[in-house]
Amino acid sequence: MRVEEYTCELTGSGYRILSTSDVYWAHSAYYGTPIEMSMTYLHDGDKHPLHDNLEELIRAADVELVDDEDEANFMDLYPEIMRGNCPGWQLGEVQVYSGGIMLAYGNTYRSDIGRVYIEGLDLALTFKGARTRLGFDPVYKVHVKHNPDGTHCFTMVDEDLGYIRRIISFALKEQADPKRACLGENQIIHVVEHVGM
């Protein structure tokens, strides 16, 4: 096994999990195998103690419409979409950034896209992506933690691609505006990479 540790700046759209292993530049949230989202269980078998249910994520969501002429449709339906009760809507992209996540849902029938931002909560979520060409099912465990005063403590992703595992820590660049944290250009990641597992 090889272990490598490095720090780098994110550019473009930052760190994204996509629902396809096809060409990434043609990716849309309504195309490809849906990403599966679940609550992460800690090693002792208990759920995350503070935010252990989907309803809390739904209440905290800040919703943005990207590609829908009928804006009220996504705004009204997003709780049921997040619960998995709306056929045709799928989780097609997850963006992780310092202090939160963005979930992009796509409508496979109408090619609509809506985004849900979740910030300010302690998160412990697992995302399972589409099977890779090498036959692995990639798993991404996202953990966001805040201090008792509500300030951001850390954001981490445990990324398991079968043959490579990376522990990724997210931080804002100095003097970066936290309100623009979801932009890749404002972030630095520290990575511990294990290859040949």
Secondary structure, DSSP 8 states (H G I E B T S, - for coil): -EEEEEEEE--TT-EEEES-SS-GGG--TTSSS--EEEE-B-TTS-B-SSS-SHHHHHHH-EEEESS-S-HHHHHHHHHHHHHT-STTEEEEEEEEETTEEEEEEEETTT--EEEEEEESS-EEEEEE----TTS---EEEEEEEE-TTS-EEEEEEEEE-SSEEEEEEEEE-TT--GGGTTSGGGEEEEEEEEE--
